[in-house]
Amino acid sequence: MKKMLVILALLGIIMLMLGCSSLTIKEVKNENYLGKKVTISGKVDNTMKIGKISGYTLTDKEGESIPVKSTALPSEGSEISVKGTVIKDSLFGYYLQAEE
């Protein structure tokens, strides 16, 4: 009985870890993710604020980058995870609208 509880607990932990994992930028630059909420991890590059528009570029371990539209500007060079919605437009292509 104890062995069965331990196995069930481990399976539950594994399922939680898989559900919380972040995607790569290459994965989300895809029509299948448009309008969906995702979590992406990477390094912050090129922060900018022009009037009411602000954001930064997020670069993952594979070297892929995606613009992130956000009012919060993390420090350049910091490693972060961002939750947001995948958007595509004619100017930026794919970008992430960060949850605030």
Secondary structure by P-SEA (a helix, b strand, c coil): caaaaaaaaaaaaaaaaaaacccccccccccccccccbbbbbbbcccccccccbbbbbbccccbbbbbbccccccccccbbbbbbbbbcccccccccccc
